[in-house]
Amino acid sequence: MDKYKVIIVDDDEVALENLTFELSKDARFSLEKAARNGKQGKKMIIKTRPDLLFLDVEMPDMTGMELLQEIRDDISWNMKVVFYTAYDKYMIQAIRESAFDYLLKPFEEQELKDILSRFVKQAESGQRAPLSVGMPLYCGRTFMVFTPTNDMRALRPAEIGFFRYCSDRKQWEVVLNDQPPLVLRRGMTAEQIIQYSPSFVQIHQSYIINIDYLMIIKDSKCILYPPFDKITELFVSRKYKKELQDRYCL
């Protein structure tokens, strides 16, 4: 019987070695390659076409979710993704929704065995589920962001009023309900933000609103429902006004 091909993408040398060692004990799997960053991993995945991918959540050049978004159009085979992460379980529920499973660092041997057994069971039964990265990773329920300090924060869409680009810092921040604004990770783009939910709509080069809070557009200004009704800065630029009109038949 052919072995199931595995690739690991992880910049943590110790964690990579531990996972490699434990995988070597299971004769059903063949570890083809290991990458230390997202760029290397992307090339390996496309070339090797693994059956199972162990993917670190946070890497030096990109997040695991960003890597999946970049390769989604190239994945034409049945590949399962296991996020391999050091983040606490309660912080990664949304990630679990977009992957086959997750493995928490440092892991117990039985945890890995359970994941591998479940993978083989599905593979042998012929279950084929498309890789979920063709859809927004958060499915309208939870918005996962990485802060500049590399913490992971889970937000519900109802907490989010709008996103604002801070030109002095060259970073986006999210304005929340009854909480201080949260500065997002440097390098996050408007395109990445609006992919997370159809409710996130860009109205200006510097603003993305949660359309669910939009009450009215008056004099090219967005007025939001409470608790964001005191915000007065949300102007709609000419470029995005036409897009809003076309999209919502305004």
Backbone hydrogen bonds, N-H to C=O, Kabsch-Sander energy under -0.5 kcal/mol:
donor,donor_aa,acceptor,acceptor_aa,energy
4,Y,28,R,-2.9
6,V,30,S,-2.5
7,I,52,L,-1.9
8,I,33,K,-1.6
9,V,54,F,-2.9
10,D,8,I,-0.5
10,D,35,A,-2.7
13,E,11,D,-0.9
16,L,12,D,-2.6
17,E,13,E,-2.4
18,N,14,V,-2.4
19,L,15,A,-2.2
20,T,16,L,-2.6
21,F,17,E,-2.5
22,E,18,N,-2.1
23,L,19,L,-2.4
24,S,20,T,-1.6
25,K,22,E,-1.1
26,D,23,L,-1.6
27,A,25,K,-0.7
29,F,26,D,-1.7
30,S,4,Y,-2.9
32,E,6,V,-2.5
32,E,30,S,-0.9
33,K,6,V,-0.9
35,A,8,I,-2.8
41,G,37,N,-2.3
42,K,38,G,-2.6
43,K,39,K,-1.5
44,M,40,Q,-2.3
45,I,41,G,-2.6
46,I,42,K,-2.0
47,K,43,K,-2.1
48,T,44,M,-3.0
49,R,45,I,-2.4
51,D,5,K,-1.7
52,L,5,K,-2.1
53,L,80,K,-2.8
54,F,7,I,-2.7
55,L,53,L,-0.6
55,L,82,V,-2.7
56,D,9,V,-2.8
57,V,84,Y,-0.8
59,M,57,V,-0.5
59,M,62,M,-1.3
64,G,57,V,-2.7
67,L,63,T,-2.1
68,L,64,G,-2.1
69,Q,65,M,-2.1
70,E,66,E,-2.0
71,I,67,L,-1.6
72,R,68,L,-0.9
74,D,71,I,-1.9
75,I,71,I,-0.9
75,I,72,R,-0.7
76,S,74,D,-1.0
79,M,77,W,-1.3
80,K,51,D,-2.5
82,V,53,L,-3.3
83,F,81,V,-0.5
83,F,101,D,-2.0
84,Y,55,L,-2.9
85,T,83,F,-0.7
85,T,103,L,-2.2
91,M,88,D,-1.4
92,I,89,K,-1.6
96,R,92,I,-2.1
97,E,93,Q,-1.2
98,S,94,A,-0.6
98,S,95,I,-1.4
99,A,96,R,-1.1
100,F,81,V,-2.0
101,D,81,V,-1.4
103,L,83,F,-3.2
105,K,85,T,-3.6
111,E,108,E,-0.8
112,L,108,E,-1.4
113,K,109,E,-2.1
114,D,110,Q,-2.3
115,I,111,E,-1.8
116,L,112,L,-2.6
117,S,113,K,-2.5
118,R,114,D,-2.1
119,F,115,I,-2.3
120,V,116,L,-2.5
121,K,117,S,-2.3
122,Q,118,R,-2.1
123,A,119,F,-2.7
124,E,120,V,-2.9
125,S,121,K,-1.4
126,G,122,Q,-0.5
126,G,123,A,-0.9
127,Q,122,Q,-2.0
129,A,127,Q,-0.5
134,G,131,L,-1.1
135,M,132,S,-2.1
139,C,136,P,-0.8
140,G,196,Y,-0.7
141,R,138,Y,-2.7
142,T,138,Y,-1.4
143,F,155,L,-4.0
144,M,142,T,-0.6
145,V,153,R,-2.3
147,T,145,V,-0.5
147,T,151,D,-2.5
150,N,147,T,-2.3
153,R,145,V,-2.7
155,L,143,F,-2.4
155,L,153,R,-0.5
159,E,156,R,-2.2
160,I,156,R,-0.6
160,I,157,P,-1.3
161,G,159,E,-0.5
161,G,175,V,-2.6
162,F,175,V,-1.1
163,F,208,I,-3.6
164,R,173,E,-2.9
165,Y,206,S,-2.4
166,C,164,R,-0.5
166,C,171,Q,-3.2
167,S,165,Y,-0.8
170,K,166,C,-1.9
171,Q,166,C,-1.4
173,E,164,R,-2.3
174,V,182,L,-2.7
175,V,162,F,-3.3
176,L,174,V,-0.6
177,N,159,E,-1.9
178,D,176,L,-0.6
179,Q,176,L,-0.7
182,L,174,V,-2.5
183,V,181,P,-0.6
184,L,172,W,-2.9
185,R,146,F,-1.4
188,M,185,R,-1.9
193,I,189,T,-1.8
194,I,190,A,-2.4
195,Q,191,E,-0.9
196,Y,192,Q,-0.6
196,Y,193,I,-1.4
200,F,197,S,-1.6
201,V,199,S,-0.8
201,V,209,I,-2.7
203,I,207,Y,-2.0
204,H,207,Y,-1.5
207,Y,204,H,-1.2
208,I,163,F,-2.0
209,I,201,V,-2.7
210,N,161,G,-2.4
211,I,199,S,-3.6
211,I,209,I,-0.9
213,Y,210,N,-2.5
214,L,211,I,-1.2
215,M,223,I,-3.0
216,I,223,I,-1.6
218,K,216,I,-0.6
218,K,221,K,-2.6
221,K,218,K,-1.0
222,C,234,L,-3.3
223,I,216,I,-3.0
223,I,221,K,-0.5
224,L,222,C,-0.5
225,Y,213,Y,-3.2
228,F,225,Y,-2.0
231,I,228,F,-1.3
235,F,233,E,-2.0
236,V,220,S,-2.9
237,S,203,I,-2.4
237,S,235,F,-0.6
241,K,237,S,-2.0
242,K,238,R,-1.3
243,E,239,K,-0.9
244,L,240,Y,-2.3
245,Q,241,K,-2.4
246,D,242,K,-2.5
247,R,243,E,-2.5
248,Y,244,L,-2.6
249,C,245,Q,-0.8
250,L,245,Q,-1.2
